[in-house]
Amino acid sequence: MWMNMGYWEHTPKFPEACESLLVEVLRAGLLKDKSQILRILDVGCGCGDSSLYLTRKIHTDSVYASIRDSGSQAHAQVITNQRPIDTYVGVTLVPEQAALAQQRINESRKLDQGAESGFAEVFCADAANPSSWPGELKDSISDMADTSSDPKVGTWVLALDTMYHYHPSRLPLFQYANSTLNASIMAFDLILGPETSWKQRFFLRFTCWLTRLPYGNFVSQEEYKNLLVRAGQPLHSAIVHWPLALIISAHGFDALQLGLPFIPAHIVNYLPTTTELSIISYYILSLGLLTGLAAVVTGIYQASRLVARLGGVYDADKKAIKPKVKTLVAHAALNDIVLLSSAAYWRTRREAGGAASVPDATMLAVGVALGSIQLFAAGLGRSLVSTAGAGKAKKSQ
Ligand SMILES: C[S@@+](CC[C@H](N)C(=O)[O-])C[C@H]1O[C@@H](n2cnc3c(N)ncnc32)[C@H](O)[C@@H]1O
């Protein structure tokens, strides 16, 4: 009852080719996974062939034992790296498929009486829209979500030949996998080749129209990667640009006020007056402080996830704090100092008359210093994203 496109290198038979495709995806995904226990959410699981393949192995040793011998070193590594799958959750859009898949799992378990069994359930739900999932499905995977930051547990979303069907896009599933499940993704999926001609695109569009597939799902490799990056961008990374831009601009206008006496008169004529600059900077700072509060809340959440992903605050010998955690603390502390000092600065101005007050040179200089510290702290934040993967989706294959 397999229904995927198959991997035909070693066999001319359809069921074997379909199973081989699953094996290829598992191999690509799990090769570098060092966890001891696996939890799999199998989206678009069809009539349960992948469910049977994966859950049967719960009773025996591991899925790897049956991966066909390709003679490659990678294969040998996978085989020796045997781990049990203790939770399997399948999802498919078609109720009959979900019922059949569950029935096949139950029957296979009866045959396997006495063997130790992990959790294995199949649900009917729209994998493209995790917010619509029924409560029982959410309950079943809440355990996966709870333990997903445990380094001993590998949490995976498996999508075998299904995601190009998703209306309107794969993005909500990617976001859910990253933000709720903290899971990696392994998939067989379709993308456009670099040399797809306009005729092929036209034919594809027509096929999509006939089969009701979203044409927008057929993207280039680059666009696909961007989608994954977008899914990995948490709220903090999106929000933090607002206070950053607003507070730095407010202090930038302060700097301009300080610099006005040194700018040639014919240029000053085209610039806002000191009073206007004061008003602009006051209101921009007010907005910056408001968005800064949201950035602090989302920042605390993201920091806790980063620490979990790094495996804790301390090095393996428990003597020193990890360098990335130090960068994280410096980034947070400097930003908090800027935020609190800017709030005090704003309060002083408010008490002096609000937007109408013109700050003196000392205050303006403080503003410029705060803006500079904030730029430095933003650089630390950027380095956390690039070196520690803060806010990035986990690996995908
Ligand atoms: C080509 S079949 C692959 C089935 C299975 N993975 C296999 O290898 O045999 C695509 C599967 O994706 C499921 N599917 C399509 N859109 C879906 C959606 N939005 N949510 C859940 N499943 C979906 C279909 O019901 C079907 O079972």
The ligand as an ORCA input file, in Angstrom:
! r2SCAN-3c Opt
* xyz 0 1
  C       2.350     10.362     -1.939
  S       1.530      9.912     -0.487
  C       2.849      9.320      0.535
  C       2.355      8.424      1.614
  C       3.417      7.761      2.490
  N       4.317      8.724      3.069
  C       4.176      6.740      1.710
  O       5.399      6.910      1.542
  O       3.564      5.778      1.282
  C       1.128     11.486      0.226
  C       0.420     11.360      1.554
  O       0.315     12.686      2.124
  C      -0.964     12.825      2.683
  N      -1.281     14.235      2.740
  C      -1.418     15.128      1.729
  N      -1.719     16.344      2.213
  C      -1.755     16.210      3.552
  C      -2.001     17.115      4.620
  N      -2.266     18.395      4.381
  N      -1.971     16.629      5.879
  C      -1.694     15.331      6.131
  N      -1.438     14.438      5.167
  C      -1.473     14.868      3.891
  C      -1.886     12.043      1.759
  O      -3.065     11.680      2.423
  C      -0.998     10.841      1.476
  O      -1.176      9.898      2.482
*
